[in-house]
Amino acid sequence: MRFGRILLAILSATALAGAAALPARAAAQAAGDTVTVKDGVLRGTVNADERLFLGIPYAAPPTGDRRFRPPQPAAPWQGVRDATKEGSLCPQIGLGSEDCLVLNVYTPPEAESKNLPVMVYLPGGAYVTGWGSGYDPTPLVTKGKVIAVTVNYRLGPLGFMALPALAGESGTTGNYGLLDQQAALRWVRDNIGAFGGDARNVTLFGESAGGNSVCMQLQSPGAAGLFHKAISQSGACGTTLGPVPAATAYATSTAFARKLGCTDPATMPACLRGKPAGDLSVTAGELFGSFGPSPLSWTPVIDGHVIKEPTLEALASGHYNKVPLISGSNKDEGRLFTALNYHLSKFRHATADDLKAEVRFRAGDDAAQQVLDAYPPASADNADLAVSSLTTDTLFACPALATNQSVAANPGQKLYAYEFADPKPPMVDFDPLMPLGAYHSADIFYLFKGLNGIPPIPGLDTAQQQLSDKMIAYWTTFAKTGDPNGPTTPSWPAFTASSPQVQRLSREGTAPFTTFATDHKCRLWIH
């Protein structure tokens, strides 16, 4: 399957389109456009809706000998630093540079002394693409009266290279992207008060690989105390996106190094540090695998230091940073991947034979017939919806349920589960026979102004805007209090072991339901 190459191509196109759109963001300078942080003075942009401070370094550029090492402190600067322009993307799909460890701060106007809640967003992109400034949190900031921070972190082999020789250097290997996220959180702790934020009230949230990163930080000892609430959106925690065993990561990284001509295990780090970042980025795109149980070359690693055990084990045993949590997924996550993997890659529908291959890949030969009986194809020539449901259930819905069940086993844990289920969010359907439904990442358009500089196409209609307002209220109320419930939104009950209620978020209604496990056939996938 060529899902990876096609997805990367699409993301490349949106990246270029987003970059082209960036200059339109500029606005006149005004009072309140300067802030003094520990490293120096920043000048940002003030407009009627918010203040923006962009491209702020939170760590030193991970170049030269700093490549494949934990992030180091950023250097202070003299004078006033321009914070009106986005920083570089971290290297990905032929774009960006290693001087990329920057973050962006968005505040309501005149927020300096308000001690506002802080929401730190980790972008998704399968750990090989994504950047903070691609997500415009203006709706959260202006409607929810919070301060939002979006973060770049190292990706692909530059962020997740795992080799025994690297572990010998710093005690950790393969989790440099996660360590970047922790460095950004430390920067927020030390500096967000200058922007009017409350360093004691930080919510960490993210979608897809960003949502998975939230789970990684929940279980990482190094993140303890750096955030106080968490939201994981479509995080696939404990499955496809990692963490993987060290041996698996070592094998992937060693094969990658050999492909670049670095063949001696003892000198692999030095050899790889001598390669141009662009070479590593492009090769990572070439190695991006098929979308299956272990499709991704670059994921977090169980290294015994940053990540000590598999996610679900850590959550169930209480070995995690216990903070209030929102966790959920989208109803039709898999439809986007079916469209990419078949309609756009092979220019045809998924067939019954494709479905059988997918089932054997995910369930094994012994359970294949039982699973096939649960996911019947529409016809021999069109199994699109069956393949999509299989992907949704195995890679997103049931892992989300398993995550919630593991967390709910801990006494006193505040947990709220959701399913985003708007049947027709912004997107042009690839095939009229398979509407995309509530596809993977569709929820982003209901919380942010756009994705990679591109607004929702078509825009939200009246009912969808009302849903967006509810979701923004839920997310930002949770950031303030640890409970999403407020005076203007429908009641959202907690998810508990005895009452596993999931909040459905849809233009057709927002209310709890209890059939999530049955709807997604989780008896086949959670044992």
C-alpha positions in Angstrom: 0.0 0.0 0.0 1.2 3.5 -0.8 -0.9 5.4 1.8 2.2 7.0 3.3 3.5 8.5 0.1 0.1 9.9 -0.9 -0.6 11.4 2.5 2.8 13.0 2.6 2.2 14.4 -0.9 -1.1 15.9 0.2 0.5 17.3 3.3 3.3 18.8 1.2 0.7 20.6 -0.9 -1.1 22.0 2.1 2.2 23.0 3.6 3.1 25.0 0.5 -0.3 26.5 0.3 -0.2 27.4 4.0 3.2 29.0 3.6 1.9 31.1 0.7 -1.0 32.3 2.9 1.2 33.4 5.9 1.9 37.0 4.9 -1.8 37.9 5.1 -1.6 37.5 8.9 0.4 40.6 9.4 -1.2 43.5 11.3 -0.1 46.9 12.6 1.9 47.1 15.8 0.1 48.6 18.8 0.5 49.0 22.5 1.0 45.7 24.3 3.0 44.3 21.4 6.2 43.7 23.5 6.7 41.1 26.2 9.8 40.4 28.3 10.6 36.7 28.8 13.7 35.2 30.4 15.8 35.2 27.3 15.0 38.8 26.2 12.3 41.1 24.8 9.8 40.0 22.1 7.8 42.2 19.7 4.7 40.5 18.4 1.5 41.5 16.6 -1.7 43.0 18.1 -5.0 43.1 16.3 -8.6 43.5 17.4 -9.0 39.9 18.4 -5.7 38.8 19.9 -2.0 39.3 20.4 0.4 36.9 18.5 4.0 36.2 19.3 5.4 33.8 16.7 8.6 31.8 16.2 9.8 32.0 19.8 12.8 29.7 20.4 12.3 27.4 23.4 15.5 25.4 22.8 18.8 25.7 20.9 18.8 24.6 17.2 19.4 20.8 17.3 22.2 21.0 14.7 25.7 19.5 14.4 26.6 17.6 17.6 23.2 18.5 19.1 21.5 16.3 16.5 20.1 13.1 18.2 20.5 14.6 21.7 18.1 16.0 24.2 17.2 19.7 23.6 19.6 22.3 25.0 18.6 25.7 26.3 18.1 28.5 23.8 20.6 31.4 23.8 19.4 34.7 25.2 19.3 37.6 22.7 20.1 41.3 22.8 17.6 44.0 21.9 14.1 43.3 20.7 13.4 40.0 18.9 10.9 40.1 16.0 8.1 37.7 16.9 5.8 38.6 14.0 6.7 35.8 11.7 6.4 32.0 11.9 9.6 30.1 12.5 10.8 27.3 10.3 9.1 23.9 10.1 11.2 21.1 11.4 12.5 19.0 8.5 9.8 17.0 6.8 9.0 15.9 3.3 11.7 18.1 1.8 10.7 21.3 3.8 12.0 23.1 6.8 15.3 23.3 8.7 16.7 22.0 11.9 16.6 25.5 13.4 12.9 24.8 14.2 12.4 24.4 18.0 10.0 27.3 18.3 6.6 27.9 19.7 3.8 30.5 19.1 1.8 32.3 21.8 -1.7 33.6 21.2 -3.5 35.7 23.8 -6.7 37.8 24.1 -6.0 41.5 23.8 -4.7 43.1 27.0 -4.2 39.7 28.7 -1.0 40.7 30.6 -2.5 40.6 34.1 -5.4 38.2 33.8 -3.8 35.0 34.9 -5.6 33.1 32.1 -5.7 29.3 31.6 -3.1 28.0 29.1 -3.6 25.5 26.4 -0.5 24.0 24.8 -1.2 22.2 21.4 1.0 19.5 19.9 0.3 19.1 16.2 -0.3 15.7 14.5 1.1 14.2 11.3 2.2 10.6 12.1 5.4 11.9 13.7 6.8 12.7 10.3 5.0 16.0 9.4 3.3 18.8 11.2 4.1 22.2 12.7 2.6 24.5 15.3 1.8 27.5 13.2 -0.3 25.4 10.9 -3.0 25.5 13.5 -4.6 28.8 14.2 -6.2 28.7 17.7 -7.9 32.1 17.4 -11.4 30.7 18.0 -10.2 29.1 21.3 -8.5 32.3 22.4 -11.2 34.7 21.5 -14.3 32.7 22.5 -12.8 30.7 25.3 -10.6 33.5 26.8 -7.5 31.3 27.1 -3.9 31.6 26.1 -2.9 29.1 23.4 0.6 27.9 22.6 1.4 25.8 19.5 4.7 23.9 19.3 7.1 22.5 16.8 9.1 19.4 17.7 11.5 17.2 15.9 10.0 14.6 13.5 10.9 11.5 11.6 14.4 10.2 12.1 15.6 13.5 13.5 13.1 13.2 16.3 12.9 9.4 16.8 16.2 7.8 15.8 16.9 5.0 18.2 20.3 3.3 18.3 22.2 1.6 21.1 25.2 3.9 20.6 22.9 7.0 21.1 21.6 5.5 24.3 25.1 5.3 25.5 25.6 9.0 24.9 22.7 10.5 26.9 20.8 7.6 28.6 17.9 7.9 26.2 17.4 7.2 22.5 14.6 7.6 20.0 12.4 10.1 21.9 14.0 13.4 21.1 10.7 14.8 19.8 9.0 14.0 23.1 11.9 15.6 25.0 11.4 18.7 22.8 7.7 18.8 23.9 8.9 18.7 27.5 11.3 21.5 26.9 8.5 23.6 25.4 6.4 22.9 28.5 9.2 24.0 30.7 9.4 27.2 28.7 5.7 27.7 29.2 6.2 27.1 33.0 9.0 29.7 33.2 7.6 32.4 30.8 3.9 32.2 30.2 3.2 34.6 33.1 4.7 37.4 31.1 1.8 37.0 28.6 -0.9 36.9 31.2 -1.0 33.1 31.6 -1.3 30.9 34.7 1.7 28.5 34.7 -0.2 26.5 37.3 -3.1 25.8 35.0 -1.7 24.3 31.7 -3.7 21.9 29.5 -1.8 19.8 27.1 -3.8 18.8 24.0 -3.2 17.4 20.6 -4.7 15.4 17.7 -3.5 12.2 16.0 0.2 12.0 16.6 -0.3 15.0 18.8 -2.9 13.2 20.8 -0.6 10.2 21.0 2.1 12.6 22.3 -0.3 13.6 25.0 -0.5 10.0 26.1 3.3 9.7 26.0 3.6 12.8 28.2 1.0 11.4 30.6 3.3 8.4 31.2 6.7 10.1 31.0 8.3 10.9 34.4 10.0 13.9 32.8 6.7 15.6 32.2 5.4 15.4 35.8 4.1 18.7 37.0 4.5 20.4 33.6 0.8 20.3 32.8 -2.4 19.9 34.8 -5.0 18.7 32.4 -4.9 16.8 29.1 -6.9 16.2 26.0 -6.1 13.4 23.6 -7.9 13.6 20.2 -7.7 10.5 18.0 -4.4 9.6 19.7 -4.5 5.8 19.0 -2.8 5.5 22.4 -1.0 2.2 22.9 -1.3 1.0 19.3 -0.1 2.1 15.9 1.7 5.3 16.9 3.7 3.7 19.7 5.5 3.4 21.9 7.4 0.5 20.3 9.9 -1.8 22.0 13.5 -0.7 21.8 14.5 -3.7 19.7 11.9 -2.8 17.0 13.1 0.8 17.0 16.7 -0.2 16.8 16.0 -2.4 13.8 14.1 0.4 12.0 16.8 3.0 12.7 19.7 0.6 11.8 18.1 -0.2 8.5 17.6 3.5 7.8 21.2 4.3 8.7 22.5 1.6 6.4 20.4 3.0 3.5 22.3 6.3 4.0 25.7 4.5 4.0 26.2 4.4 7.7 27.0 0.8 8.3 29.2 0.6 11.4 27.1 0.5 14.6 29.9 2.1 16.6 30.1 5.1 14.3 26.5 5.4 13.1 25.7 8.5 15.2 28.7 10.4 13.9 27.9 9.3 10.3 24.3 10.3 10.6 25.2 13.7 12.1 27.3 14.3 9.1 24.4 13.9 6.7 22.3 16.9 5.5 19.0 17.2 7.3 17.2 17.2 4.0 18.6 13.8 3.1 17.2 12.4 6.3 13.8 14.0 5.8 13.4 12.8 2.2 14.5 9.3 3.1 12.0 9.2 6.0 9.2 10.0 3.5 10.4 7.1 1.3 10.3 4.7 4.2 6.9 5.7 5.5 5.1 2.4 5.4 1.6 1.1 4.8 -1.2 2.0 7.2 -1.4 -1.2 9.3 -0.8 -2.5 12.8 2.9 -1.3 12.7 3.0 1.1 9.7 5.1 3.9 10.9 8.8 4.0 10.8 9.3 6.8 13.4 7.4 6.6 16.7 8.1 6.9 20.4 10.2 4.2 21.9 10.2 2.3 25.2 13.7 3.4 26.1 13.5 2.9 29.9 14.0 6.6 30.5 11.5 8.9 28.7 9.0 6.0 28.2 9.3 3.0 30.6 6.5 0.7 29.6 3.6 0.2 27.1 1.0 2.9 27.4 -2.0 0.8 28.4 0.1 -1.0 31.1 1.2 2.4 32.5 -2.3 3.7 32.6 -3.9 0.6 34.1 -1.2 0.3 36.8 -1.3 4.0 37.7 2.2 4.7 36.5 1.3 8.0 34.9 0.8 11.7 35.7 -2.7 11.8 37.0 -4.5 14.8 35.7 -8.1 15.3 34.5 -8.4 13.9 31.0 -10.6 14.2 27.9 -10.1 11.4 25.4 -11.9 10.5 22.3 -12.0 9.7 18.6 -14.0 10.3 15.4 -16.8 8.1 14.3 -15.5 7.5 10.7 -11.7 7.8 11.2 -10.9 5.1 8.6 -12.8 6.5 5.7 -10.1 9.1 4.9 -7.4 6.4 4.8 -9.5 4.2 2.5 -10.0 7.1 0.2 -6.2 7.8 0.2 -5.1 4.2 0.0 -7.5 3.0 -2.6 -9.4 5.8 -4.4 -6.4 8.1 -4.8 -3.6 5.5 -4.8 -5.1 2.7 -6.9 -8.0 4.5 -8.5 -10.5 1.9 -7.5 -12.6 0.7 -4.6 -11.4 -1.6 -2.0 -12.5 -5.1 -2.9 -13.6 -8.1 -0.9 -10.1 -9.6 -1.5 -8.6 -6.4 -0.1 -10.8 -6.7 3.0 -9.7 -10.3 3.5 -6.0 -9.2 3.3 -6.6 -6.4 5.7 -8.4 -8.7 8.2 -5.6 -11.3 8.1 -3.1 -8.5 8.6 -4.9 -7.1 11.6 -6.5 -10.2 13.2 -4.3 -13.1 12.0 -5.5 -16.2 10.2 -7.1 -17.9 13.2 -9.6 -15.1 13.9 -10.0 -14.0 10.3 -13.3 -15.6 9.6 -14.9 -14.3 12.8 -13.8 -10.8 11.9 -14.9 -11.1 8.3 -18.4 -12.1 9.5 -18.5 -8.9 11.5 -17.4 -6.6 8.6 -19.3 -7.8 5.5 -18.5 -6.0 2.2 -21.3 -4.4 0.2 -20.2 -6.5 -2.8 -17.2 -8.4 -4.1 -16.1 -5.2 -6.0 -16.8 -2.6 -3.2 -15.7 -3.2 0.3 -14.9 0.5 1.0 -17.1 0.9 4.1 -16.1 -2.4 5.6 -12.4 -1.7 5.2 -13.0 1.8 6.6 -14.9 0.5 9.6 -12.1 -2.1 10.2 -9.5 0.7 10.3 -11.7 2.9 12.5 -12.3 0.2 15.0 -8.8 -1.3 15.2 -6.7 1.8 15.1 -8.8 4.5 16.7 -12.1 3.6 18.4 -11.2 0.5 20.3 -7.8 1.8 21.3 -9.6 5.0 22.6 -12.0 2.8 24.6 -9.1 0.7 25.9 -7.3 3.9 27.0 -10.4 5.1 28.8 -11.0 1.8 30.5 -7.4 1.7 31.7 -7.5 5.3 33.0 -11.0 4.7 34.6 -9.5 1.9 36.7 -7.7 4.4 38.8 -9.7 5.7 41.8 -10.4 9.4 41.7 -9.4 9.9 38.1 -11.5 12.6 36.3 -12.2 11.3 32.7 -14.5 12.5 29.9 -14.9 10.5 26.7 -16.3 11.7 23.4 -16.9 10.6 19.8 -16.9 13.3 17.2 -19.7 12.3 14.9 -20.7 15.1 12.6 -21.8 13.3 9.4 -20.6 15.8 6.9 -17.8 18.0 8.1 -15.8 20.2 5.7 -14.2 18.2 2.9 -14.9 17.2 -0.6 -15.9 13.5 -0.8 -13.5 11.5 -3.1 -16.3 9.1 -4.0 -20.1 9.7 -3.8 -20.5 6.0 -2.9 -18.4 6.5 0.3 -19.0 9.9 2.0 -16.1 10.7 4.3 -18.3 11.2 7.3 -16.5 12.1 10.5 -13.1 11.4 9.1 -9.7 11.5 10.8 -8.8 15.1 11.7 -12.3 16.5 10.8 -12.7 17.8 14.4 -9.7 20.2 13.9 -12.0 22.5 11.8 -14.4 22.9 14.7 -11.7 24.1 17.2 -9.2 25.9 15.0 -9.5 28.6 12.3 -8.0 26.3 9.7 -5.3 23.7 9.0 -1.9 24.6 7.5 -3.3 28.0 6.5 -6.3 26.6 4.7 -9.8 27.4 6.1 -12.5 24.7 6.1 -13.8 24.1 2.6 -16.8 24.5 2.4 -17.1 26.6 5.5 -19.1 25.5 8.5 -22.9 25.9 8.1 -25.1 27.2 10.9 -25.6 23.9 12.7 -21.9 23.1 12.4 -20.9 26.5 13.8 -23.2 25.8 16.7 -21.4 22.5 17.2 -18.1 24.3 17.0 -19.2 26.8 19.6 -20.1 23.9 21.9 -16.8 22.1 21.4 -14.8 25.3 22.0 -16.8 25.8 25.2 -16.2 22.3 26.3 -12.5 22.4 25.6 -11.8 25.8 27.2 -14.1 25.2 30.2 -12.2 22.0 30.8 -8.9 24.0 30.6 -10.2 26.4 33.2 -11.7 23.9 35.7 -10.9 20.3 34.8 -14.6 19.7 34.0 -16.0 20.4 30.5 -19.5 21.2 31.8 -20.6 24.8 31.9 -23.8 26.8 31.9 -24.2 27.0 28.1 -23.5 23.4 27.0 -25.4 20.1 27.2 -24.4 18.0 30.2 -21.3 15.8 29.6 -21.1 13.0 32.2 -17.8 11.5 33.3 -16.6 8.1 31.9 -16.3 5.6 34.7 -15.7 1.9 35.0 -19.3 1.4 36.1 -20.8 3.9 33.7 -18.8 4.1 30.5 -20.7 7.0 28.9 -19.3 8.7 25.8 -20.4 12.2 24.7 -21.5 12.3 21.0 -20.5 15.5 19.3 -22.6 16.1 16.2 -24.6 18.7 14.4 -27.5 16.3 14.9 -27.2 16.4 18.7 -24.8 16.5 21.6 -25.6 13.9 24.3 -24.1 10.9 26.0 -24.5 7.3 24.8 -23.4 3.9 26.1 -23.2 1.8 22.9 -19.7 2.8 21.8 -18.1 -0.6 22.4 -20.9 -2.4 20.5 -20.9 0.2 17.7 -17.2 -0.4 17.0 -17.2 -4.2 17.7 -14.6 -3.8 20.4 -15.2 -7.3 21.8 -13.1 -8.4 18.8 -10.3 -6.1 19.6 -10.1 -5.6 23.4 -9.2 -8.8 25.3 
